[in-house]
Amino acid sequence: MLHSKTEAGRAEIRARALPLSRAARNLLLVLDASKTAGDWLRMVTGATEADLEALRQQGLIVPQGGSAPPPAPPRAAAPAPAPAAAAASPPRGAGGSPLLDRAALYTYMSGQATKLLGPFKGYAFALEVERCDSLSELQGLALQFVERVQKAKGDDAAAAVRDALGLR
């Protein structure tokens, strides 16, 4: 079975906050969806199925196509002001996909991440934006951005982001 890191897993790699065994931490560092879990277990010295299960249980990895454990309930906050780009009313994408070009998506999400998600989550999200190599990856990340803003700031802020990204 293929697995991928969750946002919490990527944050754990940076923060090293959880008491993981060396083998579990090494497994978390290298694991991605390019190989099966069994392949990774054979490649990481000392890693066992128990280490893999511990990473799953802590929400640091998920089976490919799976979803991370539900986050804590969102905090109530004042809605974020709609960016100037929203006033231009960009074209709407079919199927909920933003039609902004790569540069516009990159600029908007990089600039708004810390404002809307807070300094730590925003910085982590900006790093995710940096890692996107294609327009389709940025479009997928844009949809995640709307969800994360909704969880962090509420429905009004998420609606403003959807408008800025050309979604509805």
N, C-alpha and C positions, 0 to 999 in steps of 0.2 A: 504494500500500500504506500502511496506517495503522501508525503506530509510537507507542510510549509510552515514557516514561522508566523506567528500572529504579531500584531503591533506590540503586545505585552512581551513577547519573546525578543523582539528587536530592542525594546527598551531594557530588558533584563541584560542583554549582551552589553549594553552601554553602562548600565548602573551597577551590575553585579550585586544586587540587593538580596537575592534569595539564597538560602543555604543549599546550593546544589553541589553534588559530588563532582569531582574533577571530570569523571567520565561523562556525566550528564551535561556539564557545562560545555565540554568539547563537542558532544553530540549536538547541542543547541547551536553552537558556533557554525558547524559545517552543514547541518541538515538543510536541504532544500528539496524541491520537487523534481530534481533531475535524476534521482535514484530512489529506489524503494527503501523503506525503513530497515528491512533486513540487510540491504547492501550497506547502509550507513552503520548499522550495528557491527558488521564485520570489519569495517574500515576504521572505526574508532576503538582504540585499544581500551579494554576493560568495560566498554559499554554493554549493557544488558537490556533485555526487554523491560525490566523494571525501571531503568533510567528513562526509556522511551515513554513508558506509561506515566511516570512522574511528570515529565514535561507536558504530556497531554492533560493530566489532571490539573496542573497549575495554569492551564490555558496559554502555554508558551508556544505550542505547536498545535496544528489541526490537520486532520486528513485533508488532502487536496479536494477542494470543493466544499469543505466543511465551513463552519462558522465558529468564531471565538465564543467563549462563554459570555452571557449577557453582562454588560457593565453595570455599575451602580446606577441608581435612578438619577436622572438629570437634575441639575440645580436650576432654580429659577433665576433668571437674569434679564436685564433690559435687552431688548432687541438691538442688534447691531445696525448701524445706518447702512442703507443700500449704497454700494459704491457707485461712482460716476459712470462706470461702464454699464450699469444696469439701465441707465436712462437711454442708452443708445438702442435698447431693445434688439439684441442680437437674434438671428434666426433660431427657431426651435428645432431641436433634433428629433428625428423619428425614433420611437422606441425609448425615449428618455435619455438619449445620448447627446451631450453638448456638441454644438456645431462650431464652437470657437476654434480658431486655429491653434497650433501647438504653442506658439509664442504667447498668445493671449491667455491660454489656460495656465501655462507656466508662470507668467507674470502675476496673474490674479491670485492663484493658489499660494505662491511663494510669499506674496505681499500680505495676504489676509490670514494666513495660518496662525501666526502668533497673536494677532488681534482677536481672532474668533475662538481659538482653542486654548489660549493661554501660552505662557512662555515655554514650558517644557513640552507639552503635546504639540504645540505649534512648531517648535524647532524639529521635533521628530518627524512631523508631517512634511516640513520643508525638505528634509533629507530624503523622504520617500519621493517627493516631486523631482528632486535631483537625480534619483536613480531611474526614472522613467526614460526609456530610450525611444519611444514612439508616441504618436498621437493617440493611438488606441489605448495604450497604457495610461496616458494622462487622462483620457476620457473616463476610463474605469476608476481612476483615482478621484476624479471630480465627483463621481457619484458617491464614493465613500466619504468625500469631504462634506457633502450635504448631510449625510447621516451623522457624521461626527459633530458637525456644528449643531444639528438638531439636539443631540444628546447633551452637548455642552451649554448651548445658549437658548434652546427652545425653538418652537415652531416658527415664530416671526423671523428670527435670524436665519433659519434654514430656508425660509421662503425668499428672503433677500438674496441669499447665495444662489438659489435655484434661478432666480430672475437674472442675476449677473452672469450665470453660466449658460443662459438661454434654455433652461429646462422649464417644463410645466406639464 
